[in-house]
Amino acid sequence: MRDIDFNEIKQAVCGLCIKANKVLPDDLAECICRSGDNETDDLPKGILSDLRENLKAAKELDIPICQDTGMAVVFIELGQDVHITGGLLEDAVNAGVSMGYTQGRLRCSVVGDPLKRVNTGDNTPAVIHLKTVAGDKIKITVAPKGFGSENMSQLKMLTPAASRETVIDYVLKVVRDAGSNPCPPMVLGVGIGGDFEYCAYLAKKALCRPVSQGNPDPYYRKMEIEILEKVNKLNIGPQGFGGKTTALSVAIETAPTHIAGLPVSVNVGCHVTRHASAII
């Protein structure tokens, strides 16, 4: 059994909140930089160039890459041989989010009640997804999620008679419905299977996969490529002004499901689909 102190977790989460909001993952930044090569018209080329300059300016000025610094979504893989000392894991995560957002001067966007709408002042509580794994380490991934893109996400309970093509058509519908609202080019996380809430979790988790890494199952990797190609033919384009770059990546995550259902969820990410990880 390995002891890990509350404060170590808090400090790690704090640092990840700041890092994720200021520095885009390298492969996604490179994808944005390359995408301009696919455009033939000046307008989408110019917009993608502006997005590249925004990433550069954020790095040089040490400021967030987007003014919406998101709701803190935290994925934790907790080794079963870890013993947390000094407090509860959930409290450590929320203390880290509070410190990261207040000391890092990130915009606090969380309200404590969905209808009373009073801001909590420190972007807590976080949305925490916990998974127990083998070993004596903790892997923490912080994925700040802005709601311009989150509001465009959808879930549908299909019947088991639905085909592969039905699922693809549904993803395309979600993208059409979203239009320019999620600040395209988008990153699309698709969850297939599980039940109502688990397929939504899968779609959110898919957004944390490196865009350079496809699904390990060739069947779903081929499906990811096909969806990306079809999405980019919709001519929504960068920021909705038309063009060949409506999405940068599609990631599918799957899970076993019930014989009577086929849940599908699409979690829409904007061009700054942020996440940062650390292992303690």
C-alpha positions as CSV (number, residue, x, y, z in Angstrom):
1,M,0.0,0.0,0.0
2,R,1.3,3.5,-1.0
3,D,0.3,6.6,0.9
4,I,-0.5,9.7,-1.2
5,D,-1.2,12.9,0.6
6,F,-4.3,15.1,0.1
7,N,-2.2,18.1,-0.7
8,E,-0.2,16.4,-3.4
9,I,-3.4,15.6,-5.2
10,K,-4.7,19.2,-4.7
11,Q,-1.5,20.7,-6.1
12,A,-1.6,18.3,-9.1
13,V,-5.2,19.2,-10.0
14,C,-4.4,22.9,-9.5
15,G,-1.5,22.8,-12.0
16,L,-3.5,20.7,-14.5
17,C,-6.4,23.2,-14.5
18,I,-4.0,26.0,-15.4
19,K,-2.0,24.0,-17.9
20,A,-5.1,22.7,-19.7
21,N,-6.6,26.1,-20.1
22,K,-3.4,27.7,-21.4
23,V,-1.7,25.0,-23.5
24,L,-3.5,22.9,-26.1
25,P,-2.3,19.3,-26.6
26,D,0.5,19.3,-29.2
27,D,-1.2,16.9,-31.6
28,L,-4.4,19.0,-31.6
29,A,-2.4,22.2,-32.1
30,E,-0.6,20.6,-35.0
31,C,-3.9,19.4,-36.5
32,I,-5.2,23.0,-36.4
33,C,-2.0,24.2,-38.1
34,R,-2.1,21.6,-40.8
35,S,-5.8,22.1,-41.5
36,G,-5.3,25.3,-43.4
37,D,-3.5,23.3,-46.1
38,N,-6.8,21.6,-47.0
39,E,-8.6,24.9,-47.6
40,T,-8.8,26.5,-51.1
41,D,-10.7,29.7,-50.2
42,D,-9.2,32.7,-48.5
43,L,-11.8,33.1,-45.8
44,P,-11.5,29.7,-44.1
45,K,-7.7,29.8,-44.6
46,G,-7.6,33.2,-42.8
47,I,-9.8,32.0,-39.9
48,L,-7.6,29.0,-39.3
49,S,-4.6,31.3,-39.4
50,D,-6.2,33.5,-36.8
51,L,-6.8,30.4,-34.6
52,R,-3.1,29.5,-34.9
53,E,-2.2,33.0,-33.9
54,N,-4.5,32.8,-30.9
55,L,-2.7,29.7,-29.7
56,K,0.6,31.4,-30.1
57,A,-0.5,34.6,-28.4
58,A,-1.9,32.6,-25.4
59,K,1.4,30.9,-25.0
60,E,3.5,34.1,-25.3
61,L,1.2,36.1,-23.0
62,D,0.6,33.2,-20.5
63,I,-3.2,33.6,-20.7
64,P,-6.0,31.1,-21.4
65,I,-6.6,30.0,-25.0
66,C,-10.3,30.7,-24.6
67,Q,-12.2,33.1,-22.4
68,D,-14.6,30.3,-21.5
69,T,-12.3,28.3,-19.2
70,G,-15.0,25.7,-18.7
71,M,-16.4,23.5,-16.1
72,A,-13.7,21.3,-14.7
73,V,-14.2,17.7,-15.7
74,V,-11.8,15.4,-13.9
75,F,-11.1,11.8,-14.8
76,I,-9.3,9.8,-12.2
77,E,-7.7,6.3,-12.4
78,L,-7.1,5.3,-8.8
79,G,-4.7,2.5,-8.2
80,Q,-6.2,0.0,-5.8
81,D,-2.9,0.0,-3.8
82,V,-3.2,3.7,-3.0
83,H,-4.2,5.0,0.4
84,I,-5.1,8.7,0.5
85,T,-4.1,10.5,3.7
86,G,-5.1,13.8,5.1
87,G,-8.6,14.0,3.6
88,L,-11.0,12.7,1.0
89,L,-10.2,12.3,-2.7
90,E,-13.2,14.3,-3.8
91,D,-12.3,17.1,-1.5
92,A,-8.7,17.2,-2.7
93,V,-9.9,17.4,-6.3
94,N,-12.2,20.3,-5.6
95,A,-9.6,22.1,-3.5
96,G,-7.3,21.8,-6.5
97,V,-9.9,23.2,-8.9
98,S,-10.6,26.1,-6.5
99,M,-6.9,26.9,-6.2
100,G,-6.3,26.5,-9.9
101,Y,-9.1,28.7,-11.0
102,T,-8.7,31.5,-8.4
103,Q,-4.9,31.7,-8.2
104,G,-4.6,31.0,-12.0
105,R,-7.1,33.8,-12.6
106,L,-9.3,31.6,-14.8
107,R,-12.9,32.5,-15.4
108,C,-15.2,30.9,-12.8
109,S,-18.4,29.8,-14.5
110,V,-20.1,27.3,-12.2
111,V,-23.3,28.1,-10.4
112,G,-24.2,26.2,-7.3
113,D,-27.8,25.5,-8.3
114,P,-29.1,25.1,-11.8
115,L,-32.1,27.3,-11.3
116,K,-31.1,29.8,-8.6
117,R,-27.9,30.6,-10.6
118,V,-25.6,31.9,-7.9
119,N,-21.9,31.6,-8.9
120,T,-19.8,29.5,-6.5
121,G,-16.9,31.9,-7.1
122,D,-14.1,29.2,-7.5
123,N,-15.5,27.0,-10.3
124,T,-16.3,24.2,-8.0
125,P,-17.6,21.6,-7.7
126,A,-15.9,19.7,-10.4
127,V,-17.5,16.8,-12.4
128,I,-15.5,13.8,-11.2
129,H,-15.3,10.4,-13.0
130,L,-13.5,7.8,-10.9
131,K,-12.2,4.4,-12.0
132,T,-10.2,1.9,-9.9
133,V,-7.3,0.3,-11.6
134,A,-4.4,-2.0,-10.7
135,G,-1.2,-0.4,-9.1
136,D,-0.1,2.2,-6.6
137,K,-0.5,5.4,-8.7
138,I,-3.1,8.0,-9.5
139,K,-3.6,9.3,-13.0
140,I,-5.5,12.5,-13.1
141,T,-6.9,14.1,-16.3
142,V,-8.4,17.6,-16.2
143,A,-10.6,18.4,-19.2
144,P,-12.2,21.9,-18.9
145,K,-15.4,21.9,-20.9
146,G,-16.8,25.2,-22.3
147,F,-20.5,25.2,-22.8
148,G,-20.7,26.7,-26.2
149,S,-19.8,23.3,-27.4
150,E,-21.3,21.3,-24.5
151,N,-24.7,22.8,-25.2
152,M,-24.6,21.4,-28.8
153,S,-24.1,17.8,-27.5
154,Q,-26.9,15.3,-27.9
155,L,-27.9,11.7,-26.9
156,K,-30.3,9.4,-28.5
157,M,-31.6,6.0,-27.6
158,L,-31.7,4.1,-30.8
159,T,-33.3,0.7,-31.2
160,P,-31.1,-2.4,-31.8
161,A,-32.4,-2.5,-35.3
162,A,-30.4,0.7,-36.1
163,S,-27.5,0.1,-38.5
164,R,-24.0,1.4,-38.6
165,E,-25.2,4.0,-41.2
166,T,-28.0,5.1,-38.8
167,V,-25.4,5.9,-36.2
168,I,-23.3,7.8,-38.7
169,D,-26.4,9.8,-39.9
170,Y,-27.2,10.7,-36.3
171,V,-23.7,12.1,-35.7
172,L,-24.1,14.1,-38.9
173,K,-27.4,15.5,-37.7
174,V,-25.9,16.6,-34.4
175,V,-23.2,18.5,-36.3
176,R,-25.7,20.1,-38.7
177,D,-27.8,21.1,-35.7
178,A,-24.7,22.6,-34.0
179,G,-23.7,24.7,-37.0
180,S,-21.4,27.5,-36.0
181,N,-22.4,27.5,-32.3
182,P,-19.5,25.3,-30.9
183,C,-16.8,27.4,-32.6
184,P,-15.7,24.9,-35.3
185,P,-13.6,23.2,-36.3
186,M,-15.0,20.7,-33.8
187,V,-13.6,17.6,-32.1
188,L,-16.3,15.0,-31.8
189,G,-16.5,12.4,-29.1
190,V,-19.0,9.6,-29.8
191,G,-20.2,7.1,-27.2
192,I,-21.9,3.9,-28.4
193,G,-23.4,1.4,-26.0
194,G,-23.7,1.1,-22.3
195,D,-26.9,2.7,-21.0
196,F,-28.4,6.2,-21.0
197,E,-25.8,7.9,-18.7
198,Y,-22.8,5.7,-19.6
199,C,-22.9,6.4,-23.3
200,A,-22.7,10.1,-22.4
201,Y,-19.6,9.4,-20.2
202,L,-18.0,7.5,-23.1
203,A,-18.5,10.4,-25.5
204,K,-16.9,12.8,-23.0
205,K,-14.1,10.4,-22.3
206,A,-13.5,10.1,-26.1
207,L,-12.6,13.8,-26.2
208,C,-9.6,13.1,-24.0
209,R,-8.1,10.7,-26.5
210,P,-5.2,12.2,-28.5
211,V,-6.5,13.2,-31.9
212,S,-3.5,11.4,-33.4
213,Q,-4.7,8.1,-31.9
214,G,-7.5,6.2,-33.6
215,N,-9.7,3.6,-32.1
216,P,-7.7,0.3,-31.7
217,D,-10.5,-1.7,-33.3
218,P,-10.2,-1.4,-37.1
219,Y,-14.0,-1.5,-37.5
220,Y,-14.5,1.6,-35.4
221,R,-11.3,3.3,-36.7
222,K,-12.7,3.0,-40.2
223,M,-16.0,4.5,-38.9
224,E,-14.2,7.4,-37.3
225,I,-12.5,8.2,-40.6
226,E,-15.8,7.9,-42.5
227,I,-17.6,10.2,-40.1
228,L,-14.8,12.8,-40.3
229,E,-14.9,12.8,-44.1
230,K,-18.6,13.2,-44.2
231,V,-18.7,15.9,-41.5
232,N,-16.1,17.9,-43.5
233,K,-18.3,17.8,-46.6
234,L,-21.1,19.7,-44.7
235,N,-19.4,23.0,-45.6
236,I,-19.9,24.5,-42.1
237,G,-16.2,25.2,-42.0
238,P,-14.1,27.2,-39.5
239,Q,-16.3,29.3,-37.2
240,G,-19.3,28.5,-39.5
241,F,-18.1,30.6,-42.4
242,G,-17.9,27.6,-44.9
243,G,-15.0,25.5,-45.9
244,K,-13.6,22.0,-45.7
245,T,-12.6,21.9,-42.0
246,T,-15.7,21.5,-40.0
247,A,-14.1,18.9,-37.7
248,L,-10.6,18.1,-36.7
249,S,-11.1,14.6,-35.3
250,V,-13.7,12.0,-34.4
251,A,-13.2,9.6,-31.6
252,I,-15.5,6.7,-30.8
253,E,-15.7,4.8,-27.5
254,T,-17.9,1.8,-27.1
255,A,-19.3,-0.4,-24.3
256,P,-21.5,-3.5,-24.0
257,T,-25.2,-2.7,-24.0
258,H,-28.6,-4.3,-23.5
259,I,-30.2,-6.5,-26.2
260,A,-33.1,-4.1,-26.4
261,G,-31.2,-0.8,-26.9
262,L,-28.5,1.1,-28.7
263,P,-27.6,4.3,-26.9
264,V,-25.5,6.8,-28.9
265,S,-24.2,10.1,-27.6
266,V,-22.2,12.8,-29.3
267,N,-20.2,15.2,-27.1
268,V,-19.2,18.2,-29.2
269,G,-15.8,19.8,-28.5
270,C,-14.7,23.1,-29.9
271,H,-11.4,23.6,-31.6
272,V,-9.8,24.1,-28.2
273,T,-10.8,20.7,-26.8
274,R,-8.5,20.9,-23.7
275,H,-7.1,18.3,-21.4
276,A,-4.0,17.7,-19.4
277,S,-2.9,14.7,-17.4
278,A,-0.5,13.8,-14.6
279,I,0.5,10.7,-12.8
280,I,1.2,10.8,-9.1
